Amino acid sequence: MKAVVYNGPCDVSVEEVPDSRIEKATDVVIRLTSTNICGSDLHMYEGRTNFEPGKVFGHENMGEVIEVGSAVDRIKKGDRVCMPFNVGCGFCANCERGLSGFCLTCNPGTAGAAYGFAGMGPFQGGQAEMLRVPYADYNCLVLPEDAKEKEGDYVMLSDIFPTGWHATELAGLLPGETIAIYGAGPVGLMALHSAIIKGATEVFVVDNQPDRLRLAEELGGIPINMKDVDPVEAILDATEGLGTDRGCECVGYQCCDRHGKERSNYTMNCLVASTKATGGIGVVGVFIPEDPGAKDDLAKEGKMAFDFGTFWFKGQKIGTGQANVKAYNRRLASLIHAGKATPSKIISHTLTLDEAPDAYKHFNARDDGWTKVVLKPNG
């Protein structure tokens, strides 16, 4: 089968690799119909992680079941399914508590596994023609009858829509509250979409890319271009000096300050400053235990100069970590089915698998208009 293979920093290619196959009786094999390029893929693409050359990218996957293991009970050939980017077993202590992003079975020695992701186990990614799905009865979400018609919406259930929703959950957002979202990439835009669905009164979105901020405004957000204004001052001015009730970090450890200089602590300290006393902050941007490619010594060790004194003095709360997609995806699918959520609005490019290397270059360069890329491995 064809797949997008990592060769080294800023170098991917489409190669022939062994076909995905049933390895355990609890597996199924999927023929991929949609698979997305994610912003977190770019950390690996740039060589800022321990992602191994030869591995296949892709953790945002949707497709049709073509082969079923002998121990699979619920999933059938022909089912259209979307897989969480987390790979979970369904029976460990964390999966039983709904914390599928921290499965204790699938990646021995740590908590959490994923398709095609650095440090998240042996599983190949889905930017390919086929994908093996372990523990399929648990990991496959069978989609409604409009799965083909709304494929662009449903494929977002694999990661960015639940992750954006998770950001607002971690922050504790309630109807009628205000929230600031740092980052207008795909996850930040999904946090905005989630906040609007949940009944937020004002949603401020901070970024430095005009095309993304225009899309944020179209989705109902209040855009703040950090190149033009200090985002903290802008938010405080708009909230009578109090700050927002909640805040979300949707950028991660490669965030930059107003002047374009990489500073891993910038968004976190801005959130402490622009969130009101006793407010909540949700952090879903990727932060990693070590970053050898960082420009300062603290960041190389996965640490930062965090404004803990102000955070403590203001009595704020922070929730962190990857989304437990299984906790949300069924309900979010119902929102899509009912027409209450349309995450496909952020798709900018729908391309073939062969176009993936060029798409990575444009997406990584933050070229104008490259907001969200969907790949079609099988036409």
Secondary structure, 3 states (H helix, E strand, C coil): CEEEEEEECCEEEEEECCCCCCCCCCCEEEEEEEEEECHHHHHHHCCCCCCCCCCECCCEEEEEEEEECCCCCCCCCCCEEEECCECCCCCCHHHHCCCHHHCCCCCCCCCCCECCCCCCCCCCCCCECEEEECCHHHHCEECCCCCCCCHHHHHHHHCHHHHHHHHHHHHCCCCCCEEEEECCCHHHHHHHHHHHHHCCCEEEEEECCHHHHHHHHHCCCEEEECCCCCHHHHHHHHCCCCCEEEEEECCCCCCECCCCCECCCHHHHHHHHHEEEEEEEEECCCCCCCCCCCCCHHHHCCCCCCCHHHHHHCCCEEEECCCCHHHCHHHHHHHHHCCCCCHHHHCCEEEEHHHHHHHHHHHHCCCCCCCCEEEECCC
